[in-house]
Amino acid sequence: MFLENKYRTHTCGSVCESDIGREVRVAGWVENIRDHGGVMFIDLRDQYGVVQVVVYDDSLLDGVSKESTVTISGTVVKRSEDTVNEKIATGTVEVDAKTLEILGKAKPLPFEPQSSLETKEDVRLKYRYLDLRNRKVHSNIVLRSEIISFLRKKMTDMGFLEIQTPILSASSPEGARDYLIPSRKHPGKFYALPQAPQIFKQLLMVSGFDKYFQIAPCFRDEDARADRSPGEFYQLDFEMAFAEQEDVLKVAEEILSETFAKFSDKKVITPFPRISYAEAMLKYGSDKPDLRNPLEIIDVSDIFEDSDFAPFRGKTVRAINVPNCASKSKGFFEKMLAYATSIGMKGLGYFKVDEEMNLLGPIAKFVPDDKREELIRRSGVQPGCVLYFIADNEKLAPCLAGQIRQELGRRLELIDDSAFRMCFIVDFPMYERDEKTNEIIFTHNPFSMPQGGLEALNTMNPLDILAYQYDIVCDGVELSSGAVRNHHLDTMIRAFEIAGYNEETIKEKFTSLYTAFQYGAPPHAGMAPGIDRMIMLLTGEENIREVIAFPMNSNAQDVMLGSPNEVTEMQLREVHIKLRKKVNAE
């Protein structure tokens, strides 16, 4: 709601033809000053839009500089037809200035806000308050607010209760990425900022709350990526009591499909397919598949099991059928080979299929005659197709094939960007083998419920046990992970035993859950879609920092506030900290 005051009766974006002849006051930033032969024009901007102000008495502009804040009073007049500006909402009117008062004078600018996107990022972030005046950057933050408001209302309408969980928490047992805060009252002890509200939201379910959510700040000392902000991020964290996996997936699909449909012109393809982890790794070479790419990967290891071709023999061999690719230039194939070597492959084999279904190329002669028809059938190749081959060990081959699939999709412009294509990745392995120690370890969340429960833990090979864990992926970007929680104490104890933890260790490291689950814990499940990534996808930005009001740079520094910074010796003493002196190497 807009309230009139001494600075303005109208926002810049609300002045319209119904105001013609009226005296108004507007306030904002001077975006531009133009001299048209004795008549001066100001483009005045606030959050809501831009209005043109015409100044006949140039003494009113004494001391006025670009990006200064001013309040102007004057009469609204209709623009002549040849000066109408259809690019702005107020383009048919202007304000004939009678008075102008400078509210905040601007000195020479380090960059023009309206062209700030062309400025180096660290300069933009140092003067972020100027960068945020850029219309595009500003609109991203406005959109962020609208999306969070929508999510909050949607969750409340679905019966979820918003509850805030602590920011000062305890370091987790595997808390190598925790931000630690020294305690003044308890010398030698530390709080930690929560990497997620995981423990608290599970305890809320034990406490008798049925559906919880919050727009949760999370803190993790991780390196930055294009889709990951260093230090902190926000997620739509929610948990449900007396719930199964499908209950959570239904809620997530409704929330995300409606949010993406409301805040984008693109279609949202529903329902979201459920894809098992094993299927995703086979068909897409990734547990974050981009379903906009129609190419799929197939396993042809058995066809080359006894091959004379040494690079394929005894290896995991994946193939990708690329329709209408045989006519591509030599340069295309050379660039694909260069890409393959850049990601660690020793080569990139392929053959072409001609009009008579002959297989052409150096790889073709290594396809056993008795298996040629099977390869054609399995791959679905037709005249004009190219079949690419990726061979490596069991772990690397799927990942390399996934990267080749995406590169082919990009180079051949196969990515359909007209719609958002989300999916659930389900049935993650509960355990994996540590490459360094060869020990059995948890693959993801150790508190997930194993499929088959205690019986599976007692009778199955741990590497064959699946968990009730799930991710949401949108266009190749992981938006969320979640799980059905393991609320049975005996099942939890056995699950941790397999990963090398005894019951005493669970008691010590996970005291709250271990104790709480002895007092009637309900089945519960949840997940936490990342808000920053959602907004990044909805705005089409390639870097997550573009949708955060005051982000750190890629080196985890706030160059505007100068953080992290040094503190005084007195501050250190108060929290019982002594810094080690650096010893210079000889």
Solvent accessible surface area in square Angstrom, and as a share of the most:
residue,aa,sasa,rsa
1,M,215,0.96
2,F,79,0.33
3,L,124,0.62
4,E,119,0.53
5,N,74,0.38
6,K,148,0.63
7,Y,86,0.33
8,R,63,0.23
9,T,25,0.15
10,H,22,0.10
11,T,11,0.06
12,C,0,0.00
13,G,22,0.21
14,S,55,0.36
15,V,1,0.01
16,C,59,0.35
17,E,84,0.38
18,S,93,0.60
19,D,6,0.03
20,I,70,0.36
21,G,57,0.54
22,R,125,0.46
23,E,109,0.49
24,V,1,0.01
25,R,81,0.29
26,V,0,0.00
27,A,10,0.08
28,G,7,0.07
29,W,82,0.29
30,V,0,0.00
31,E,24,0.11
32,N,52,0.27
33,I,49,0.25
34,R,66,0.24
35,D,93,0.48
36,H,109,0.49
37,G,78,0.75
38,G,53,0.51
39,V,41,0.23
40,M,33,0.15
41,F,32,0.13
42,I,0,0.00
43,D,26,0.14
44,L,0,0.00
45,R,14,0.05
46,D,13,0.06
47,Q,103,0.46
48,Y,124,0.47
49,G,23,0.22
50,V,12,0.07
51,V,0,0.00
52,Q,13,0.06
53,V,0,0.00
54,V,3,0.02
55,V,0,0.00
56,Y,138,0.52
57,D,74,0.39
58,D,92,0.48
59,S,61,0.40
60,L,40,0.20
61,L,20,0.10
62,D,106,0.55
63,G,45,0.43
64,V,18,0.10
65,S,33,0.21
66,K,71,0.30
67,E,6,0.03
68,S,0,0.00
69,T,32,0.19
70,V,0,0.00
71,T,13,0.07
72,I,1,0.01
73,S,17,0.11
74,G,0,0.00
75,T,32,0.19
76,V,0,0.00
77,V,51,0.29
78,K,116,0.49
79,R,15,0.06
80,S,63,0.41
81,E,161,0.72
82,D,127,0.66
83,T,66,0.38
84,V,53,0.31
85,N,52,0.27
86,E,161,0.72
87,K,188,0.80
88,I,45,0.23
89,A,102,0.79
90,T,3,0.01
91,G,2,0.02
92,T,45,0.26
93,V,0,0.00
94,E,24,0.11
95,V,0,0.00
96,D,31,0.16
97,A,9,0.07
98,K,104,0.44
99,T,77,0.45
100,L,26,0.13
101,E,101,0.45
102,I,59,0.30
103,L,72,0.36
104,G,32,0.31
105,K,134,0.57
106,A,18,0.14
107,K,167,0.71
108,P,125,0.79
109,L,49,0.24
110,P,64,0.40
111,F,20,0.08
112,E,78,0.35
113,P,1,0.01
114,Q,63,0.28
115,S,45,0.29
116,S,0,0.00
117,L,79,0.40
118,E,154,0.69
119,T,35,0.20
120,K,162,0.69
121,E,58,0.26
122,D,70,0.36
123,V,53,0.31
124,R,16,0.06
125,L,9,0.04
126,K,103,0.44
127,Y,60,0.23
128,R,4,0.02
129,Y,112,0.43
130,L,12,0.06
131,D,0,0.00
132,L,29,0.14
133,R,56,0.20
134,N,7,0.04
135,R,115,0.42
136,K,98,0.41
137,V,1,0.01
138,H,61,0.27
139,S,58,0.38
140,N,9,0.05
141,I,39,0.20
142,V,50,0.29
143,L,35,0.18
144,R,28,0.10
145,S,65,0.42
146,E,85,0.38
147,I,0,0.00
148,I,30,0.15
149,S,65,0.42
150,F,43,0.18
151,L,0,0.00
152,R,90,0.33
153,K,131,0.55
154,K,29,0.12
155,M,0,0.00
156,T,80,0.46
157,D,96,0.50
158,M,41,0.18
159,G,52,0.50
160,F,7,0.03
161,L,96,0.48
162,E,58,0.26
163,I,34,0.17
164,Q,129,0.57
165,T,20,0.11
166,P,62,0.39
167,I,72,0.37
168,L,95,0.47
169,S,24,0.16
170,A,81,0.63
171,S,54,0.35
172,S,51,0.33
173,P,51,0.32
174,E,107,0.48
175,G,18,0.17
176,A,99,0.77
177,R,130,0.48
178,D,16,0.08
179,Y,66,0.25
180,L,101,0.50
181,I,55,0.28
182,P,39,0.24
183,S,5,0.03
184,R,140,0.51
185,K,148,0.63
186,H,100,0.45
187,P,87,0.54
188,G,60,0.58
189,K,138,0.59
190,F,94,0.39
191,Y,83,0.31
192,A,1,0.01
193,L,33,0.17
194,P,14,0.09
195,Q,41,0.18
196,A,34,0.27
197,P,4,0.02
198,Q,38,0.17
199,I,54,0.27
200,F,56,0.23
201,K,4,0.02
202,Q,0,0.00
203,L,41,0.21
204,L,26,0.13
205,M,2,0.01
206,V,31,0.18
207,S,77,0.50
208,G,66,0.64
209,F,80,0.33
210,D,80,0.42
211,K,59,0.25
212,Y,0,0.00
213,F,0,0.00
214,Q,8,0.04
215,I,21,0.11
216,A,0,0.00
217,P,31,0.19
218,C,0,0.00
219,F,30,0.12
220,R,68,0.25
221,D,63,0.33
222,E,40,0.18
223,D,113,0.58
224,A,23,0.18
225,R,117,0.43
226,A,56,0.43
227,D,29,0.15
228,R,61,0.22
229,S,8,0.05
230,P,1,0.01
231,G,4,0.04
232,E,79,0.35
233,F,43,0.18
234,Y,74,0.28
235,Q,16,0.07
236,L,0,0.00
237,D,1,0.01
238,F,0,0.00
239,E,0,0.00
240,M,15,0.06
241,A,10,0.08
242,F,152,0.63
243,A,5,0.04
244,E,127,0.57
245,Q,31,0.14
246,E,75,0.34
247,D,52,0.27
248,V,0,0.00
249,L,0,0.00
250,K,127,0.54
251,V,15,0.09
252,A,0,0.00
253,E,28,0.12
254,E,69,0.31
255,I,1,0.00
256,L,0,0.00
257,S,18,0.12
258,E,69,0.31
259,T,0,0.00
260,F,0,0.00
261,A,57,0.45
262,K,122,0.52
263,F,34,0.14
264,S,24,0.15
265,D,158,0.82
266,K,62,0.26
267,K,138,0.59
268,V,21,0.12
269,I,48,0.25
270,T,70,0.41
271,P,102,0.64
272,F,2,0.01
273,P,58,0.37
274,R,90,0.33
275,I,11,0.05
276,S,32,0.20
277,Y,60,0.23
278,A,74,0.58
279,E,65,0.29
280,A,0,0.00
281,M,34,0.15
282,L,66,0.33
283,K,53,0.22
284,Y,19,0.07
285,G,5,0.05
286,S,34,0.22
287,D,30,0.15
288,K,83,0.35
289,P,2,0.01
290,D,6,0.03
291,L,38,0.19
292,R,44,0.16
293,N,3,0.02
294,P,89,0.56
295,L,8,0.04
296,E,79,0.36
297,I,3,0.01
298,I,41,0.21
299,D,53,0.28
300,V,0,0.00
301,S,28,0.18
302,D,67,0.35
303,I,2,0.01
304,F,1,0.00
305,E,105,0.47
306,D,118,0.61
307,S,3,0.02
308,D,129,0.67
309,F,41,0.17
310,A,61,0.48
311,P,70,0.44
312,F,10,0.04
313,R,120,0.44
314,G,69,0.67
315,K,90,0.38
316,T,21,0.12
317,V,0,0.00
318,R,28,0.10
319,A,0,0.00
320,I,0,0.00
321,N,30,0.15
322,V,0,0.00
323,P,70,0.44
324,N,123,0.63
325,C,0,0.00
326,A,21,0.17
327,S,107,0.69
328,K,81,0.35
329,S,74,0.48
330,K,157,0.67
331,G,29,0.28
332,F,25,0.10
333,F,16,0.07
334,E,90,0.40
335,K,117,0.50
336,M,0,0.00
337,L,81,0.40
338,A,60,0.47
339,Y,44,0.17
340,A,0,0.00
341,T,68,0.40
342,S,86,0.55
343,I,44,0.22
344,G,60,0.57
345,M,14,0.06
346,K,211,0.89
347,G,30,0.29
348,L,15,0.08
349,G,18,0.17
350,Y,53,0.20
351,F,0,0.00
352,K,57,0.24
353,V,1,0.01
354,D,37,0.19
355,E,133,0.60
356,E,128,0.58
357,M,63,0.28
358,N,74,0.38
359,L,14,0.07
360,L,88,0.44
361,G,38,0.36
362,P,96,0.60
363,I,10,0.05
364,A,8,0.06
365,K,153,0.65
366,F,52,0.22
367,V,3,0.02
368,P,38,0.24
369,D,125,0.65
370,D,120,0.62
371,K,61,0.26
372,R,68,0.25
373,E,127,0.57
374,E,55,0.25
375,L,0,0.00
376,I,29,0.15
377,R,164,0.60
378,R,72,0.26
379,S,12,0.08
380,G,39,0.37
381,V,2,0.01
382,Q,111,0.49
383,P,49,0.31
384,G,21,0.20
385,C,5,0.03
386,V,0,0.00
387,L,0,0.00
388,Y,1,0.00
389,F,2,0.01
390,I,0,0.00
391,A,27,0.21
392,D,36,0.19
393,N,75,0.38
394,E,144,0.64
395,K,130,0.55
396,L,85,0.42
397,A,0,0.00
398,P,11,0.07
399,C,51,0.30
400,L,10,0.05
401,A,0,0.00
402,G,6,0.05
403,Q,72,0.32
404,I,0,0.00
405,R,2,0.01
406,Q,42,0.19
407,E,16,0.07
408,L,0,0.00
409,G,0,0.00
410,R,128,0.47
411,R,96,0.35
412,L,28,0.14
413,E,152,0.68
414,L,59,0.29
415,I,44,0.22
416,D,58,0.30
417,D,79,0.41
418,S,74,0.48
419,A,4,0.03
420,F,3,0.01
421,R,71,0.26
422,M,2,0.01
423,C,0,0.00
424,F,0,0.00
425,I,0,0.00
426,V,11,0.06
427,D,40,0.21
428,F,2,0.01
429,P,29,0.18
430,M,2,0.01
431,Y,3,0.01
432,E,70,0.31
433,R,110,0.40
434,D,36,0.19
435,E,135,0.60
436,K,192,0.81
437,T,81,0.47
438,N,97,0.50
439,E,109,0.49
440,I,30,0.15
441,I,60,0.30
442,F,30,0.12
443,T,31,0.18
444,H,96,0.43
445,N,40,0.20
446,P,34,0.21
447,F,13,0.05
448,S,0,0.00
449,M,22,0.10
450,P,1,0.00
451,Q,41,0.18
452,G,55,0.53
453,G,19,0.18
454,L,62,0.31
455,E,129,0.58
456,A,5,0.04
457,L,3,0.01
458,N,87,0.44
459,T,100,0.58
460,M,86,0.38
461,N,82,0.42
462,P,35,0.22
463,L,67,0.33
464,D,86,0.44
465,I,0,0.00
466,L,69,0.34
467,A,0,0.00
468,Y,77,0.29
469,Q,8,0.04
470,Y,0,0.00
471,D,13,0.07
472,I,0,0.00
473,V,0,0.00
474,C,0,0.00
475,D,12,0.06
476,G,26,0.25
477,V,31,0.18
478,E,48,0.22
479,L,5,0.02
480,S,4,0.03
481,S,60,0.39
482,G,11,0.11
483,A,1,0.00
484,V,18,0.10
485,R,4,0.02
486,N,0,0.00
487,H,21,0.10
488,H,91,0.40
489,L,35,0.17
490,D,82,0.43
491,T,5,0.03
492,M,0,0.00
493,I,27,0.13
494,R,76,0.28
495,A,0,0.00
496,F,2,0.01
497,E,78,0.35
498,I,26,0.13
499,A,15,0.12
500,G,70,0.67
501,Y,54,0.20
502,N,89,0.46
503,E,63,0.28
504,E,110,0.49
505,T,31,0.18
506,I,0,0.00
507,K,78,0.33
508,E,138,0.62
509,K,88,0.37
510,F,18,0.07
511,T,78,0.45
512,S,50,0.32
513,L,0,0.00
514,Y,22,0.08
515,T,60,0.35
516,A,17,0.13
517,F,14,0.06
518,Q,97,0.43
519,Y,166,0.63
520,G,64,0.61
521,A,19,0.14
522,P,12,0.08
523,P,55,0.35
524,H,0,0.00
525,A,0,0.00
526,G,0,0.00
527,M,1,0.00
528,A,16,0.13
529,P,1,0.01
530,G,14,0.13
531,I,0,0.00
532,D,4,0.02
533,R,44,0.16
534,M,0,0.00
535,I,0,0.00
536,M,19,0.08
537,L,32,0.16
538,L,18,0.09
539,T,37,0.21
540,G,60,0.58
541,E,28,0.13
542,E,151,0.68
543,N,38,0.19
544,I,4,0.02
545,R,20,0.07
546,E,25,0.11
547,V,0,0.00
548,I,27,0.14
549,A,31,0.24
550,F,112,0.47
551,P,9,0.06
552,M,48,0.22
553,N,6,0.03
554,S,69,0.44
555,N,107,0.55
556,A,35,0.27
557,Q,72,0.32
558,D,20,0.11
559,V,45,0.26
560,M,54,0.24
561,L,133,0.66
562,G,42,0.40
563,S,39,0.25
564,P,103,0.65
565,N,110,0.57
566,E,167,0.75
567,V,77,0.44
568,T,80,0.46
569,E,100,0.45
570,M,139,0.62
571,Q,93,0.41
572,L,22,0.11
573,R,160,0.58
574,E,100,0.45
575,V,36,0.21
576,H,87,0.39
577,I,46,0.23
578,K,187,0.79
579,L,122,0.61
580,R,235,0.86
581,K,187,0.79
582,K,193,0.82
583,V,140,0.80
584,N,131,0.67
585,A,101,0.79
586,E,217,0.97
